[in-house]
Amino acid sequence: MNIRRALAAPLVVAALATGAEAGHEIPYYPSFYPQEIALGFAEPAAAPRLFARNSIHAYMGSLTAPNSASRLAWVESLRAFVVLTFNGASRVFSDARDRCAAAARLAAALGRAKTAYVAYPYPVTPWHDDYLHHADLVEAAKARAAAPAAGPALRLRVGKGVTPPAAGPAWRAADGEWDATLEEVSLGALLRDEVTRFNGWLGPPWLKEGWFHAHVLSARAVTDAATRSAIEETFARRVRRDSANAAERVDLERRLVSLVTRGCERIPIGYALRREAVNDDYSEGVENIGYDAQAGLASGVFFRTVKLKDFPWNGWLRVATGSRPAAAWNPIAGFTDDAGSLVWSVLGDAALLPEPYGGGWLPNRVRAVAVSGPVEVPRDALAFESTTGPPRPAPPGLVARQRVTYRVALSKFHDETKMSVADVVYPYVLARRWSAKDRRVERATELARDWLAAIRVVKVDTEVRDFGDLQVFLDTPVIEVYLRHAAEPAEAPAIAPPWGPVPWQLLVLMEEAVARGLAAFSQDEARRLGVAWLDLVRDRKLVDALGPIAESFERRAYVPEALRGLVTVEQARQRWAALRRFRRAHGHWFVTSGPYRLQKWSADSAALAVFRDLSYPNVVGSFDRYARPLRAWVVGVDRRGDRLELVLEGQTLTKFERSYKIVREPMRLTPTGERVRDTVVARWVVVGAGDEVVATGQAQDVEGGRLIVDLRGMLPPGAYRVLLAVAINGNSTNAEVKVVPYRVAE
């Protein structure tokens, strides 16, 4: 499809579509830049030919630069760890010191080899937001790997697809008995059982942190009972905010990484990057590209920023991935493969999105306006019955450790019905009801179910968007979520947010299909029961079988018990009728409130058409600040009493027509309080002589064009090291850490 066809489709949201005078243009552009996104499958070897023919704009997956690479732009992200796992039955390496020395020797050999891997003997990498917190420990680990103790060669099993260093003093191929296995563990595979991908929830809140990845990677391999107990105690203290301040929290994270790697039973010795390509051609290419430091282009931020150079609005975006679709398409326990995750990132609107170049969370459909506690739960709050799910009045005297207050941005579903509070409440019900019946649902909802005490709908505000002749009324519920435990204030909003991107009646229809034995939510449960894995789109037999069920529910104006009082009979009848009309019009049941609607599909592809909804909260440009991330460096530090004055260099982006240039140059910062285009923040950690963290924080104050870190009154007399890094617009990826000696006199 020629992108220039888009020129024939002007970006005009006409009042004709909403009953006003034809031709009246509304200066408001809901949703995102492309009017259609075509997702397809292609082997990596075919990708260069597709780029050369301008058949695709981006390829999700690692590529080797072809001869035509001058027309391509590249982004890098963390793809995998290179992991050494010892055989517990090996008598040669039964001692922790011997295992750690052998791992250091192999890491050193990897560093000398010419492979695609980065030799790196520590689980927290520069591609993690918390790298600064571990930078001194990383350097210590590198020093040990650079001068490893002598010892016997490993009898090594090498995993499929792994490129090891040349055999030599560090290792030889196992012949029968083996001491260890060298394998590549992709980040996606590592976190597959840890990620909450349930309806509109995505987590856990520490999903992208290096200390969490270290725990998932190595904790289960630890054999010493006392160490395992200490690991789980430290992990629980970290996630439940059992720390007095930020310095203690960082100390817990460092201790956790130390505990899981101390015995070297399973330890990373390197990592691999994903190098992905986008078409950068002057006319046929794309620009304004955002990506994720760990997920790369296959992330929500890419589709929320990218636009075509030839015609920025209403163009046809074409992307391909090297993963063939295999998982079922349902929002409860489907979309579990790479291709499905890509489709869901566009169709399904998550409550919050991971920060693309950091470890925090971005408001998408919900916004946390306050985090407080502990607090007594009001009697008009709703607590959910632990096994069957229906909400009940909260018991008297219930105290929550934390309360998170949200504003929820409602809009229309693809079937043109308006979202309501019932759509926000029902996912909590479903999580309770099905967690004991489906292991995948149990895993995905474990954190939210464990932490959630109650929710309370405080009010529903009505806002008005005025377009002159046309007014759009927006319902914005204010909802309080009460948590049994306390998390870090920045993490608490991502634990159990009040959100669901699909209508309650579709969830009920899926439940009925599972209850009748027509399908199962998850692949594992489908295999166990010998039924279909629930697919709302591509399983034609199931799609047809759901028709009579939905018709019966419409006749009865069916409302589940859990929603009595939140949904009237007439509202229920309208919802069921709208769902059935949508299926007749589009051939599938997959209704969401996302910015795109599923238009066409095949075994290897999907076409997603933009859903122009004036009530949609995120308009064109909402995420543009995450396109083309910039970096900064500390190049000099002057001490003035208890203050550190940071001299910085940073990247600036200059755009000319359809091209851009990024230049590194000295930064002269604007005085504090003045309006600036880019936000520059110094992140710092103070480490004591015993490697303990004694203080940490962030600084934005500017004086004389320099960034100021004020340590006044924070430190007792002694010798310290200050770790410094700078982030522009929240980009902490691949940060360069400056270490400054610092002494406080008696």
Secondary structure, DSSP 8 states (H G I E B T S, - for coil): --GGGGGGS---EEGGGGTS-TT-EES--BS-S-SEEEEEE--GGGHHHHHHTT--SEEES-----TTGGGEEEEEEEEEEEEEEE-TT-STT-SHHHHHHHHHHHHHHHHHS-SSSEE--SSS-TTSTTHHHHHHHHHHHHHHHHS------EEEEE-TT-----SSSSEEE-SSS-SEEEEEEEHHHHHTTT-EEETTEEE-TTTT-HHHHHHHHHGGG---HHHHHHHHHHHHHHHTT--SSHHHHHHHHHHHHHHHHTT-SEEEEEEEEEEEEEE--TTT-EES---BTTTBTSSHHHHHH-EESS-SSS-EEEEEESS---S---TTT---SHHHHHHHHHHS--SEEE-TTSSSEEESSEEEEEEE--EE--TTSEEE-TTT--EEE--TT-EESEEEEEEE---B-TTS-B--HHHHHHHHHHHHHHHTT-HHHHHHHHHHHHHEEEEEEEEEEEEEEE-SS-EEEEEEEEEEEEESS---TTTGGGTS-S--SS-HHHHHHHHHHHHTTSEESSHHHHHHHT-EE--SSS-HHHHHHHHHHHHHHHHHT---GGGBTTB-HHHHHHHHHHHHHHHHHHSS-----SSEEEEEE-SS-EEEEE---TT-S-BTTTTGGGSS--BEEEEEEEEETTEEEEEEEEEEEEEETTEEEEEEEE-----TTS--SS-EEEEEEEE-TTS-EEEEEEE--EETTEEEEE-TTT--SEEEEEEEEEEETTB-TT---EEEEEEE--
